[in-house]
């Protein structure tokens, strides 16, 4: 009977392949072709699996990097999956074992030998390097616990409340100047009398520290004074830890990040990972084709301390190539972006992405369209036709340090049915969806539709097109426009202050806004419905169209925008229950039959004319 059950729960592979099995109790010397003789590592199976094979992985934590040797083919993928819905985790962390001894009070220490690491987990939760002030919630996506500086300049800060140790060699995190982005720096000098910490420059005047800016200091043993803090003495190889339970760390699972990569599908084709979780290691699908990662989680995938404002760092998942898919994944707890997406016809669907970008850099939970952010974007622009047909749909994004979604040079992107909220918990001047230094170019429409966008905590907007600038490619102007070829329709945008539900912020008068069309959107409780133009730059905003939208907050519209009709701008639109965010129309709503016909947008309307707003009555 047992053998029958095993046969039933492990379906046969395709006709062209076979099944392999992996278990933490296995042996890589086994043939791996039966559940009674499994391999010990996923990598062993990955090194021999070919098109049509399925690898079944038993429950447990696999501390390895998985790099398949072969590709599948159309109709014969290589599939890696958790056996019988068991919990499988591929981890970039290794356990710290041995005898802990008391250092003082609740602080314990252990010799870790030659190991060198910057990220530590206790019972699966990241603990923090010893720091001041204390962050007892261990939540880096919060500013309430941070200190504020008394003053400073681009290379130093001073504050009379800084505690006693010599901070030279420690680290500082600071959100300076305009609060657009944050920086992490090594402290290169410390003056204890002036309580002044010096570091490499944060940049120009926009990024110069000033009184009131938030900061914290970390990585000094002398300030290890609270549960959840640790310090690694790289000279003596001793790890110091104060567990949150105030007890011996031997009572817990203590792990340190040891590998950056958990899964590498780079330049592979037709490979699928289904039902596998990843911890403390990222996933790369660079140059991949028809690969998929789905039905799992990716937590704490990367870690870095060299946050430098706009410099693109490692992120949770990197996807390029074409026709790849990330589906039904939870992606959480990253210092930078959750997913970087580029290439052609790649998709992110039905994912939950949260607690992203605790360093406060120029990242979105999903960042797409550039190989690298550079002040000289001519060096970073992808050739037209190489970033197109990306799909980002039915995802939930929340709790981000800066924007929820960050887009750059992309053609024909489809961004639909996403919910994005609680963004901007660290930085200012951002959007739930933020298109920076151009977005759609190349002639094909990108679409933002049926999204639910709300609660931007930073000074910012709902959907924000920012900073139009001429970029050169191949020695001449590439013909790109800020906000070129976008349709923004049937979105719900609410609780956006102090800026606007929709924001068009030009930059260079040489490049006018072109074909930026807003149709049938519903807004509520926003400081402004639309904010457009950058008067100091004289940007031409005549390419903006506004039809059938509901917005009773002010419309700060540039005088050049003339294609405006059938918008509900004042009074009560009579939503069904706006307090609870139901923006359907009541039967007596003045928005019923008050819209105009827009081909491809209002098709199938009922009544004498289309309704205004997101929902047709």
Secondary structure as GFF3:
##gff-version 3
##sequence-region A 1 617
A	DSSP	alpha_helix	2	9	.	.	.	ID=ss1
A	DSSP	beta_strand	19	22	.	.	.	ID=ss2
A	DSSP	alpha_helix	42	48	.	.	.	ID=ss3
A	DSSP	beta_strand	54	57	.	.	.	ID=ss4
A	DSSP	beta_strand	60	63	.	.	.	ID=ss5
A	DSSP	beta_strand	78	82	.	.	.	ID=ss6
A	DSSP	three_ten_helix	83	85	.	.	.	ID=ss7
A	DSSP	beta_strand	88	91	.	.	.	ID=ss8
A	DSSP	beta_strand	93	95	.	.	.	ID=ss9
A	DSSP	beta_strand	101	104	.	.	.	ID=ss10
A	DSSP	beta_strand	107	111	.	.	.	ID=ss11
A	DSSP	beta_strand	120	122	.	.	.	ID=ss12
A	DSSP	beta_strand	125	129	.	.	.	ID=ss13
A	DSSP	beta_strand	131	132	.	.	.	ID=ss14
A	DSSP	beta_strand	147	148	.	.	.	ID=ss15
A	DSSP	beta_strand	151	153	.	.	.	ID=ss16
A	DSSP	beta_strand	156	158	.	.	.	ID=ss17
A	DSSP	beta_strand	171	175	.	.	.	ID=ss18
A	DSSP	beta_strand	183	191	.	.	.	ID=ss19
A	DSSP	beta_strand	196	199	.	.	.	ID=ss20
A	DSSP	three_ten_helix	205	207	.	.	.	ID=ss21
A	DSSP	beta_strand	214	218	.	.	.	ID=ss22
A	DSSP	three_ten_helix	221	223	.	.	.	ID=ss23
A	DSSP	beta_strand	229	233	.	.	.	ID=ss24
A	DSSP	beta_strand	238	242	.	.	.	ID=ss25
A	DSSP	three_ten_helix	249	251	.	.	.	ID=ss26
A	DSSP	beta_strand	254	257	.	.	.	ID=ss27
A	DSSP	beta_strand	261	264	.	.	.	ID=ss28
A	DSSP	beta_strand	271	274	.	.	.	ID=ss29
A	DSSP	beta_strand	277	279	.	.	.	ID=ss30
A	DSSP	beta_strand	282	285	.	.	.	ID=ss31
A	DSSP	beta_strand	292	299	.	.	.	ID=ss32
A	DSSP	beta_strand	317	319	.	.	.	ID=ss33
A	DSSP	beta_strand	325	334	.	.	.	ID=ss34
A	DSSP	beta_strand	339	341	.	.	.	ID=ss35
A	DSSP	beta_strand	347	349	.	.	.	ID=ss36
A	DSSP	beta_strand	352	356	.	.	.	ID=ss37
A	DSSP	beta_strand	366	368	.	.	.	ID=ss38
A	DSSP	three_ten_helix	377	379	.	.	.	ID=ss39
A	DSSP	beta_strand	391	393	.	.	.	ID=ss40
A	DSSP	beta_strand	396	400	.	.	.	ID=ss41
A	DSSP	beta_strand	405	407	.	.	.	ID=ss42
A	DSSP	beta_strand	414	416	.	.	.	ID=ss43
A	DSSP	beta_strand	419	423	.	.	.	ID=ss44
A	DSSP	beta_strand	430	436	.	.	.	ID=ss45
A	DSSP	beta_strand	446	449	.	.	.	ID=ss46
A	DSSP	beta_strand	452	456	.	.	.	ID=ss47
A	DSSP	beta_strand	460	466	.	.	.	ID=ss48
A	DSSP	beta_strand	472	473	.	.	.	ID=ss49
A	DSSP	beta_strand	476	477	.	.	.	ID=ss50
A	DSSP	beta_strand	486	489	.	.	.	ID=ss51
A	DSSP	beta_strand	492	505	.	.	.	ID=ss52
A	DSSP	beta_strand	516	519	.	.	.	ID=ss53
A	DSSP	beta_strand	522	532	.	.	.	ID=ss54
A	DSSP	beta_strand	544	547	.	.	.	ID=ss55
A	DSSP	beta_strand	554	556	.	.	.	ID=ss56
A	DSSP	beta_strand	563	565	.	.	.	ID=ss57
A	DSSP	beta_strand	575	577	.	.	.	ID=ss58
A	DSSP	three_ten_helix	578	580	.	.	.	ID=ss59
A	DSSP	beta_strand	582	585	.	.	.	ID=ss60
###
